[in-house]
Amino acid sequence: MGGGLGGSGFNISGARRLRLPGERPELDGYNSDASSLTRDLSKLWQAGDLEVTSDLASEDEDANINLHHCKAASAALILRLAGGGADVVLIQEPWMVSGKVSGLGSPDHKLFVANTQGRDRSQNHGEFQKWLSYPRPVKPPISFNNVFPEAITGALTGLGVEGRLVRLIKQLLTSRAVTSTLGSSTLTRRYKIPTLVPPKLKNSTLTVSESARYLGLVLDRKLNWKLNIQKRCALNTTPGEALDTILNITPIQQLSEEISTLSAIRLRDTNLWNEHPSGHSSILLNKNNIPPKTDYCMPIEHITTPFHTLIPRREEWAVKPPGKPGSLTFYTDGSKLKNQAEILAIKEAIDILKISNVTSGSINIYSDSQAAIKSIAATTTNSISVSKCRKSLHEMAGHFDICLIWVPGHQDIPGNCIADELARNGTTNFLLPDKEDTSMPLATCKLMLHNQSIHKSTLRWQASLVGRVARQTWPKIDKARTDALCNLSRRDCSLVVRSMTGHWLIGTHAHRLNFPYNDFCRSCRDEEEEESPEHFFCSCPALSNRRLRTLGKPFLDDLSGLSAIPPRKIALFIQSSNWTPF
């Protein structure tokens, strides 16, 4: 007996001789499909016409079989032995798993494994009552493909095989799929996905959902983002340029130019920039708005801080001015270049102290800029102005006990009010000769570059050929308006964005996306008026009262009138109209 499962097939070769009545005295193999094989064998077995015989030449002959390392052949052998085929069988090439013989376990038989590779016969296993001859197959096994394990076990049950043995064989056949070839077998794992048992929470069975939210994303069963796009602020058909403008996102081209220019300025001011009239090195050429020099320098570290800093609470100023009593007091202020001017004012107080007749004592320097005080007290700085101010403080700290103290602005503190008035008057005068070398702070240069990027982005958006509705309702980048939009709830934000871009599920746009839509306006019922953003926001007579209460006007001339209306009022108008944009 030999063969195996071809995919899910069953192989039979002429391993045992089957004697049939009539004109077919011997059947060495069966060349037919699996259903015909099992059906014919079942009929012959039930009719008593199928007889298993043995060729017993002598008492010394062994019953032997070559399984060709096949699992299905092992199952068939156990079946034949259960039917009383033989007491002792010598097996060649059994099915092996991890170096051990497998598939031949049976409570009715005992398995002995010989360590020798020869063909010696062991005679000490008990008295042989019956011998069967299992000649080695000459022909290759005949395969019957596309046979499911249920078909085999069904045929075995029909033949009257014991149920326990049938279940054992079925478990063996379904655990792995075996592909049998001539003289070798290839094993492939095929695991069945177990049936999911829904979990229970407080005696309630949890059901399987068609979608799920993970890390803020809405995913369907195939992990697609289509539901996420539909449930978010905009449809996937909304132009990216419109969303960039509404959400105050600088286009990638402008942002790259802004960052590259700022990096080139840093390299130039630290003498690491090699300017060239072509390529990326020409990014600073022909840009008159970029200063020739900024206040930036290589980072400088300060190990010690020989002066003191104090940032008191506002309540402490209501009692008395903080600081050591009896100290020499300076009030400083700056107005033109805010943070840099505050630092220069503190340095000016130290320079005045150098030329004064004061030789020792305590010095209190008051400033209404916490940023200036903290930048001077930091251990690392990349500002030339801060570095010079700190150097002056280090020089004078050896002679004076210096303390930098924060004073709250606009609190009617006499010294701070006088300093603030002098700073405002100083902005109308020309710079002194010794102050003309003061360079623009890098932060101011960065803000200037960002404003230029926003201006270029606005011009690019206004000249765009997409977003006809959005260019009227949101004509320019407006950070304050974007912040007001983002402060709305998610649903209100989605309402405003979809309606002001024209990409919401009404009228022609819904028809283009194969969504349900109305042929005419659902509010005024005018069959000649199609649902559109223009009709909804500007001219629908049925919505004039709601438009007056929320938007301030009963009718609008065109969609550009929405550009001056806060997003919160637009969301209230959409909600009051009972239109469903989703």
C-alpha positions as CSV (number, residue, x, y, z in Angstrom):
1,M,0.0,0.0,0.0
2,G,1.4,3.4,-0.9
3,G,0.6,6.9,-1.9
4,G,-0.8,9.9,-0.1
5,L,-2.8,13.0,-0.5
6,G,-2.3,15.0,-3.7
7,G,-3.1,18.5,-2.3
8,S,-6.3,17.1,-0.8
9,G,-6.2,14.0,-3.0
10,F,-5.9,10.3,-2.1
11,N,-3.4,7.9,-3.8
12,I,-3.7,4.2,-4.2
13,S,-1.1,2.0,-5.8
14,G,-0.8,-1.8,-6.2
15,A,0.5,-2.3,-2.7
16,R,-2.0,-4.9,-1.7
17,R,-3.7,-7.4,-4.0
18,L,-7.5,-7.2,-4.2
19,R,-9.3,-10.3,-5.5
20,L,-12.6,-9.4,-7.2
21,P,-15.1,-11.9,-8.6
22,G,-15.9,-12.1,-12.2
23,E,-13.7,-10.9,-15.0
24,R,-11.4,-8.7,-12.8
25,P,-9.5,-11.1,-10.7
26,E,-6.8,-8.5,-9.6
27,L,-6.8,-4.8,-9.1
28,D,-3.3,-3.2,-8.9
29,G,-4.4,0.4,-9.1
30,Y,-7.6,2.4,-9.7
31,N,-7.5,5.0,-12.4
32,S,-10.6,7.0,-11.7
33,D,-11.8,10.0,-9.8
34,A,-12.1,9.9,-6.0
35,S,-15.9,9.7,-5.9
36,S,-16.0,6.7,-8.2
37,L,-13.3,5.0,-6.2
38,T,-15.0,5.4,-2.9
39,R,-18.4,4.5,-4.3
40,D,-17.2,1.3,-6.0
41,L,-15.2,0.2,-3.0
42,S,-18.2,0.8,-0.8
43,K,-20.5,-1.3,-3.1
44,L,-18.0,-4.1,-3.3
45,W,-17.5,-4.2,0.5
46,Q,-21.2,-4.1,1.3
47,A,-22.0,-6.8,-1.3
48,G,-19.3,-9.0,0.1
49,D,-17.5,-9.1,-3.3
50,L,-14.3,-7.4,-2.0
51,E,-11.9,-10.0,-0.5
52,V,-8.5,-9.4,0.9
53,T,-6.2,-12.3,0.4
54,S,-2.6,-13.1,1.1
55,D,0.1,-14.8,-0.9
56,L,1.6,-17.1,1.7
57,A,4.5,-18.9,0.2
58,S,5.8,-20.1,3.5
59,E,5.7,-19.3,7.2
60,D,9.0,-17.4,7.0
61,E,7.7,-14.6,4.8
62,D,7.0,-11.2,6.2
63,A,4.2,-8.8,5.5
64,N,6.0,-5.6,4.3
65,I,5.0,-2.2,3.0
66,N,6.7,1.0,1.7
67,L,4.8,4.1,2.8
68,H,7.0,6.5,0.8
69,H,7.1,8.9,3.8
70,C,3.4,9.6,3.1
71,K,0.9,10.5,5.9
72,A,-2.2,9.4,3.9
73,A,-0.6,6.0,3.3
74,S,0.0,5.7,7.1
75,A,-3.7,6.5,7.7
76,A,-4.7,3.8,5.1
77,L,-2.4,1.3,6.7
78,I,-4.0,1.8,10.2
79,L,-7.4,1.3,8.6
80,R,-6.4,-2.0,7.1
81,L,-4.8,-3.2,10.3
82,A,-8.0,-2.3,12.2
83,G,-9.9,-4.6,9.8
84,G,-7.7,-7.6,10.7
85,G,-5.2,-7.3,7.9
86,A,-2.1,-8.6,9.8
87,D,-0.5,-9.0,13.1
88,V,3.0,-8.0,12.2
89,V,4.0,-5.7,9.3
90,L,7.5,-4.6,8.3
91,I,7.4,-1.0,7.2
92,Q,9.8,0.9,5.0
93,E,10.0,4.7,4.6
94,P,7.4,5.6,7.2
95,W,6.1,9.2,7.6
96,M,8.6,11.1,9.7
97,V,8.0,14.3,11.7
98,S,11.1,16.0,13.4
99,G,13.1,12.8,13.0
100,K,10.4,10.5,14.6
101,V,8.0,8.1,13.1
102,S,4.5,9.5,13.1
103,G,1.0,8.6,12.1
104,L,1.2,4.9,13.1
105,G,-0.1,5.2,16.7
106,S,-2.9,2.8,17.5
107,P,-4.1,1.2,20.8
108,D,-4.4,-2.2,19.1
109,H,-0.8,-2.4,17.9
110,K,2.7,-1.8,19.2
111,L,5.3,0.0,17.2
112,F,9.0,-1.2,17.2
113,V,11.6,0.9,15.5
114,A,14.8,-0.8,14.3
115,N,18.1,1.2,14.4
116,T,19.6,-0.9,11.6
117,Q,19.3,0.0,8.0
118,G,19.4,-3.6,6.6
119,R,16.5,-5.9,5.8
120,D,17.0,-8.2,8.9
121,R,13.8,-9.6,10.2
122,S,13.1,-9.6,13.9
123,Q,11.7,-12.9,15.2
124,N,11.2,-12.0,19.0
125,H,7.9,-10.1,18.8
126,G,5.6,-13.0,19.5
127,E,4.0,-15.8,17.6
128,F,2.9,-14.8,14.1
129,Q,-0.6,-16.0,13.5
130,K,-1.1,-14.6,10.0
131,W,1.2,-13.3,7.3
132,L,0.4,-10.9,4.5
133,S,2.5,-10.2,1.5
134,Y,3.1,-6.5,0.7
135,P,5.2,-6.5,-2.5
136,R,7.0,-3.2,-3.3
137,P,5.1,-1.3,-6.0
138,V,6.5,-1.4,-9.4
139,K,4.2,1.3,-10.9
140,P,4.2,4.9,-9.6
141,P,1.3,5.8,-7.4
142,I,-1.9,6.9,-9.2
143,S,-3.1,10.2,-7.8
144,F,-6.7,11.2,-7.3
145,N,-6.8,15.0,-6.8
146,N,-9.4,17.3,-5.4
147,V,-10.6,14.8,-2.8
148,F,-11.6,16.4,0.5
149,P,-11.0,14.6,3.8
150,E,-14.8,14.5,4.4
151,A,-15.2,12.3,1.3
152,I,-12.6,9.8,2.5
153,T,-14.0,9.6,6.1
154,G,-17.6,9.4,4.6
155,A,-16.6,6.4,2.6
156,L,-14.9,4.8,5.6
157,T,-18.1,5.3,7.6
158,G,-20.1,3.7,4.8
159,L,-17.8,0.7,4.9
160,G,-18.6,0.2,8.6
161,V,-15.3,1.3,10.0
162,E,-15.4,2.0,13.7
163,G,-16.2,5.7,14.5
164,R,-13.3,6.3,16.8
165,L,-10.8,5.2,14.1
166,V,-12.6,7.3,11.5
167,R,-12.3,10.4,13.7
168,L,-8.6,9.6,14.2
169,I,-8.0,9.4,10.5
170,K,-9.9,12.6,9.8
171,Q,-7.8,14.4,12.4
172,L,-4.7,13.1,10.7
173,L,-5.9,14.1,7.2
174,T,-7.0,17.6,8.2
175,S,-4.0,18.6,10.3
176,R,-1.8,19.1,7.3
177,A,-2.1,18.9,3.5
178,V,0.3,16.4,1.9
179,T,1.4,16.5,-1.7
180,S,2.8,13.2,-2.8
181,T,5.4,12.8,-5.5
182,L,7.3,9.8,-6.7
183,G,9.4,8.7,-3.8
184,S,9.2,11.9,-1.8
185,S,6.5,14.0,-0.1
186,T,6.3,17.8,0.3
187,L,4.5,19.1,3.4
188,T,2.8,22.5,3.4
189,R,1.0,24.0,6.4
190,R,-2.6,25.2,6.0
191,Y,-4.1,26.5,9.2
192,K,-7.8,27.2,9.4
193,I,-8.8,30.5,10.9
194,P,-10.7,29.7,14.0
195,T,-14.2,31.0,14.5
196,L,-14.2,34.3,16.4
197,V,-16.2,34.1,19.6
198,P,-17.5,37.6,20.4
199,P,-16.3,38.8,23.9
200,K,-18.7,39.8,26.6
201,L,-18.6,42.9,28.7
202,K,-20.9,43.0,31.8
203,N,-23.0,40.2,30.4
204,S,-23.4,42.0,27.0
205,T,-22.0,40.4,23.9
206,L,-19.8,42.8,21.9
207,T,-20.7,42.9,18.2
208,V,-18.2,43.3,15.3
209,S,-18.2,46.7,13.7
210,E,-17.7,47.5,10.0
211,S,-15.3,50.4,10.9
212,A,-13.0,51.4,13.8
213,R,-11.2,54.4,15.0
214,Y,-7.4,54.1,15.6
215,L,-5.1,57.0,16.5
216,G,-7.7,59.5,15.2
217,L,-8.3,57.6,11.9
218,V,-11.5,55.9,10.8
219,L,-10.6,52.6,9.1
220,D,-12.9,50.1,7.5
221,R,-12.5,46.3,7.5
222,K,-9.9,46.4,4.7
223,L,-8.0,49.2,6.4
224,N,-9.0,51.8,3.8
225,W,-9.2,55.5,4.6
226,K,-12.3,56.3,2.6
227,L,-14.6,56.5,5.7
228,N,-12.0,58.7,7.4
229,I,-12.0,61.2,4.5
230,Q,-15.8,61.3,4.4
231,K,-16.1,61.9,8.2
232,R,-13.5,64.5,8.4
233,C,-13.6,68.2,7.6
234,A,-13.3,67.9,3.8
235,L,-14.1,65.5,1.0
236,N,-11.3,63.9,-0.9
237,T,-12.2,66.0,-3.9
238,T,-11.4,69.3,-2.1
239,P,-8.4,71.0,-3.8
240,G,-5.3,70.9,-1.7
241,E,-4.6,74.6,-2.4
242,A,-8.0,75.6,-0.9
243,L,-7.3,73.6,2.3
244,D,-3.8,75.1,2.5
245,T,-5.3,78.6,2.4
246,I,-8.1,77.9,4.8
247,L,-5.9,76.0,7.4
248,N,-3.0,78.5,7.1
249,I,-0.6,75.9,5.8
250,T,2.3,77.3,3.8
251,P,2.7,75.5,0.5
252,I,5.7,73.3,0.3
253,Q,7.5,75.4,-2.3
254,Q,7.3,78.6,-0.2
255,L,8.1,76.8,3.0
256,S,11.2,75.2,1.5
257,E,12.4,78.5,0.2
258,E,11.8,80.2,3.5
259,I,13.8,77.5,5.5
260,S,16.6,77.4,2.9
261,T,17.0,81.2,3.0
262,L,17.1,81.3,6.8
263,S,19.8,78.5,6.8
264,A,21.8,80.4,4.3
265,I,21.7,83.6,6.5
266,R,23.0,81.6,9.5
267,L,25.9,80.2,7.4
268,R,26.7,83.6,6.0
269,D,26.8,85.3,9.4
270,T,29.1,82.7,10.8
271,N,31.5,82.9,7.8
272,L,30.6,79.4,6.6
273,W,28.8,80.4,3.4
274,N,30.4,80.3,-0.1
275,E,28.3,82.4,-2.3
276,H,28.1,81.5,-6.0
277,P,26.1,83.1,-8.8
278,S,24.5,79.8,-9.8
279,G,22.9,76.8,-8.1
280,H,21.7,76.8,-4.5
281,S,24.4,79.1,-3.5
282,S,22.6,82.0,-5.3
283,I,19.6,82.0,-3.0
284,L,20.7,85.2,-1.2
285,L,21.5,87.1,-4.4
286,N,19.1,89.8,-5.8
287,K,17.1,89.9,-2.5
288,N,17.1,93.5,-1.4
289,N,14.9,92.8,1.6
290,I,17.4,90.5,3.3
291,P,19.8,92.5,5.6
292,P,23.5,92.3,4.9
293,K,24.2,91.3,8.5
294,T,22.1,89.9,11.4
295,D,22.6,89.7,15.1
296,Y,23.3,85.9,14.8
297,C,26.6,84.4,15.9
298,M,28.0,81.0,16.7
299,P,26.6,79.7,20.1
300,I,28.6,81.0,23.0
301,E,28.6,79.2,26.4
302,H,28.9,81.0,29.8
303,I,30.1,78.8,32.7
304,T,29.5,81.3,35.5
305,T,26.9,84.0,36.1
306,P,28.3,86.6,38.6
307,F,25.1,88.7,38.7
308,H,21.6,87.9,39.9
309,T,18.2,87.8,38.3
310,L,14.8,88.1,39.9
311,I,11.3,87.8,38.5
312,P,8.9,88.6,41.3
313,R,5.1,88.2,41.3
314,R,2.8,91.1,40.6
315,E,1.5,91.0,44.1
316,E,5.0,91.8,45.5
317,W,5.1,95.1,43.6
318,A,1.8,96.1,45.3
319,V,3.7,96.1,48.6
320,K,7.1,97.6,47.7
321,P,9.6,97.4,44.8
322,P,11.5,94.1,45.0
323,G,15.3,94.2,45.4
324,K,17.8,95.2,48.0
325,P,16.9,98.4,49.8
326,G,19.2,101.4,49.3
327,S,20.5,100.1,46.0
328,L,21.3,102.3,43.0
329,T,18.3,101.9,40.7
330,F,18.0,101.9,36.8
331,Y,14.7,101.6,34.9
332,T,15.2,100.5,31.3
333,D,12.8,100.1,28.3
334,G,13.0,99.6,24.5
335,S,10.3,100.0,21.9
336,K,11.7,99.7,18.3
337,L,13.2,96.3,18.2
338,K,11.5,95.0,21.3
339,N,13.7,92.2,22.8
340,Q,17.0,93.5,21.3
341,A,16.2,97.1,22.4
342,E,15.5,95.9,25.9
343,I,18.9,94.2,26.0
344,L,20.7,97.2,24.5
345,A,19.0,99.4,27.2
346,I,20.3,97.2,30.0
347,K,23.8,97.4,28.4
348,E,23.5,101.2,28.2
349,A,22.8,101.3,32.0
350,I,26.0,99.2,32.6
351,D,28.0,101.6,30.3
352,I,26.7,104.6,32.3
353,L,27.7,102.8,35.5
354,K,31.3,102.5,34.1
355,I,31.8,106.2,33.6
356,S,30.0,107.2,36.9
357,N,31.7,108.0,40.2
358,V,30.1,105.1,41.9
359,T,32.8,102.7,43.1
360,S,30.9,100.0,44.9
361,G,27.5,99.0,46.3
362,S,24.3,97.3,45.1
363,I,22.8,98.0,41.7
364,N,19.1,97.1,40.8
365,I,18.3,97.2,37.0
366,Y,14.6,97.0,36.3
367,S,13.2,95.9,32.9
368,D,9.6,95.0,31.9
369,S,10.8,92.3,29.5
370,Q,11.1,88.8,31.0
371,A,12.5,87.5,27.7
372,A,15.4,90.0,27.8
373,I,16.3,89.0,31.4
374,K,16.0,85.3,30.8
375,S,18.1,85.5,27.6
376,I,20.9,87.4,29.5
377,A,20.8,84.8,32.3
378,A,21.0,81.8,30.0
379,T,24.2,79.9,29.9
380,T,24.2,79.7,26.0
381,T,23.5,82.5,23.5
382,N,23.8,83.0,19.8
383,S,23.0,86.7,19.8
384,I,25.8,89.3,19.4
385,S,23.8,91.9,21.5
386,V,23.2,89.4,24.4
387,S,26.9,88.4,24.3
388,K,28.1,92.0,24.5
389,C,25.6,92.8,27.3
390,R,26.7,89.8,29.3
391,K,30.3,90.7,28.8
392,S,29.7,94.2,30.3
393,L,27.8,92.6,33.2
394,H,30.7,90.3,33.9
395,E,33.1,93.2,34.0
396,M,31.1,95.3,36.4
397,A,30.0,92.3,38.6
398,G,33.5,92.3,40.1
399,H,32.8,95.8,41.6
400,F,29.1,95.8,42.2
401,D,26.3,93.5,43.4
402,I,24.1,93.6,40.3
403,C,20.6,92.3,40.1
404,L,18.3,92.3,37.1
405,I,14.6,92.6,38.2
406,W,11.4,92.3,36.2
407,V,8.9,95.1,36.6
408,P,5.3,94.6,35.3
409,G,4.4,97.0,32.5
410,H,1.4,99.3,32.4
411,Q,1.0,99.2,36.2
412,D,1.6,103.0,36.8
413,I,5.0,102.3,38.4
414,P,6.7,105.7,38.2
415,G,10.2,104.6,37.1
416,N,8.8,102.3,34.4
417,C,6.4,104.9,33.1
418,I,9.2,107.4,32.6
419,A,11.4,104.8,30.9
420,D,8.6,103.8,28.6
421,E,8.0,107.5,27.6
422,L,11.6,108.1,26.8
423,A,11.8,104.9,24.7
424,R,8.8,106.0,22.6
425,N,10.3,109.4,22.0
426,G,13.6,107.8,21.0
427,T,12.0,105.9,18.1
428,T,11.4,109.3,16.3
429,N,15.1,110.2,16.5
430,F,18.0,109.0,14.3
431,L,20.4,106.4,15.6
432,L,23.5,107.6,17.3
433,P,26.7,107.0,15.4
434,D,27.9,104.4,17.9
435,K,24.6,102.4,17.5
436,E,24.5,102.3,13.7
437,D,26.3,98.9,13.7
438,T,23.4,97.3,15.5
439,S,22.1,94.4,13.3
440,M,18.7,93.0,12.9
441,P,17.8,90.1,15.2
442,L,17.6,86.7,13.5
443,A,14.0,86.3,15.0
444,T,12.9,89.5,13.2
445,C,14.5,88.3,10.0
446,K,12.7,85.0,10.3
447,L,9.4,86.7,10.8
448,M,10.0,88.9,7.8
449,L,10.7,85.9,5.6
450,H,7.6,84.2,6.9
451,N,5.4,87.2,6.0
452,Q,6.9,87.2,2.5
453,S,6.1,83.5,2.1
454,I,2.5,84.2,3.2
455,H,2.3,87.1,0.7
456,K,3.6,84.9,-2.1
457,S,1.2,82.1,-1.2
458,T,-1.8,84.5,-1.2
459,L,-0.9,85.8,-4.7
460,R,-0.5,82.2,-5.9
461,W,-3.9,81.3,-4.4
462,Q,-5.6,84.3,-6.0
463,A,-4.2,83.4,-9.4
464,S,-5.1,79.7,-9.1
465,L,-7.5,78.1,-11.6
466,V,-9.0,75.7,-9.0
467,G,-11.3,76.4,-6.1
468,R,-13.7,78.8,-7.7
469,V,-16.0,78.9,-4.6
470,A,-13.1,78.9,-2.0
471,R,-11.3,81.8,-3.7
472,Q,-14.4,83.9,-3.1
473,T,-15.2,82.8,0.4
474,W,-11.6,82.7,1.7
475,P,-9.5,85.0,-0.6
476,K,-6.3,85.1,1.5
477,I,-4.4,83.4,4.2
478,D,-5.7,84.8,7.5
479,K,-4.3,83.3,10.7
480,A,-6.8,84.9,13.0
481,R,-9.7,83.5,10.9
482,T,-8.1,80.1,10.7
483,D,-7.8,80.0,14.5
484,A,-11.4,80.9,14.9
485,L,-12.3,78.1,12.5
486,C,-10.2,75.5,14.4
487,N,-11.8,76.5,17.7
488,L,-15.2,75.2,16.5
489,S,-16.3,71.7,17.1
490,R,-15.3,69.0,14.6
491,R,-18.8,68.9,13.1
492,D,-19.1,72.7,12.8
493,C,-15.6,72.9,11.3
494,S,-16.6,70.3,8.7
495,L,-19.8,72.2,7.9
496,V,-17.9,75.4,7.3
497,V,-15.1,73.9,5.2
498,R,-17.3,71.9,3.0
499,S,-19.8,74.7,2.3
500,M,-17.2,77.4,1.8
501,T,-15.2,75.2,-0.7
502,G,-18.3,74.0,-2.6
503,H,-17.3,70.4,-2.1
504,W,-20.3,69.2,-0.1
505,L,-22.9,66.6,-1.1
506,I,-25.6,68.8,-2.6
507,G,-26.6,69.5,-6.2
508,T,-24.2,68.9,-9.0
509,H,-21.3,67.9,-6.8
510,A,-23.3,65.2,-5.1
511,H,-24.5,63.9,-8.5
512,R,-20.9,63.8,-9.7
513,L,-19.9,61.6,-6.8
514,N,-23.0,59.3,-7.3
515,F,-24.6,60.4,-4.0
516,P,-28.3,61.2,-3.5
517,Y,-29.2,64.8,-4.4
518,N,-32.2,67.1,-5.0
519,D,-33.1,68.4,-8.5
520,F,-34.2,71.7,-7.0
521,C,-33.8,73.7,-3.8
522,R,-35.2,71.9,-0.8
523,S,-36.1,75.2,1.0
524,C,-37.8,77.4,-1.6
525,R,-39.0,74.6,-3.8
526,D,-38.3,76.5,-6.9
527,E,-37.9,74.0,-9.7
528,E,-35.7,76.4,-11.7
529,E,-33.2,76.8,-8.8
530,E,-30.5,74.2,-8.4
531,E,-29.0,73.5,-5.0
532,S,-25.6,75.3,-5.0
533,P,-23.5,77.4,-2.5
534,E,-24.4,80.6,-4.4
535,H,-28.2,79.9,-4.0
536,F,-27.8,78.7,-0.4
537,F,-25.7,81.6,0.9
538,C,-26.9,84.5,-1.3
539,S,-30.3,84.3,-2.9
540,C,-32.6,81.6,-1.4
541,P,-35.7,83.5,-0.3
542,A,-36.8,80.8,2.1
543,L,-33.6,81.3,4.1
544,S,-33.7,85.1,4.2
545,N,-34.9,85.4,7.8
546,R,-32.3,82.9,9.0
547,R,-29.6,84.7,7.0
548,L,-30.5,88.0,8.6
549,R,-30.4,86.6,12.1
550,T,-27.1,84.8,11.8
551,L,-25.1,86.6,9.0
552,G,-26.5,90.1,9.4
553,K,-28.0,90.4,5.9
554,P,-31.1,88.9,4.3
555,F,-29.3,88.5,1.0
556,L,-25.7,88.6,-0.2
557,D,-24.4,90.0,-3.5
558,D,-22.1,87.1,-4.1
559,L,-20.0,84.6,-2.2
560,S,-17.2,87.1,-1.5
561,G,-19.5,88.6,1.2
562,L,-18.7,85.5,3.4
563,S,-15.0,86.5,3.6
564,A,-15.8,89.1,6.3
565,I,-18.2,86.9,8.3
566,P,-16.8,84.9,11.3
567,P,-16.8,81.1,10.8
568,R,-18.9,80.6,13.9
569,K,-21.8,82.6,12.4
570,I,-21.6,80.6,9.1
571,A,-21.8,77.4,11.1
572,L,-24.9,78.7,12.9
573,F,-26.6,79.6,9.6
574,I,-25.9,76.1,8.1
575,Q,-27.3,74.4,11.2
576,S,-30.5,76.6,11.2
577,S,-31.1,75.8,7.5
578,N,-31.6,72.1,8.2
579,W,-29.6,71.3,5.1
580,T,-27.5,68.1,5.5
581,P,-24.2,68.4,3.7
582,F,-23.0,64.9,4.5
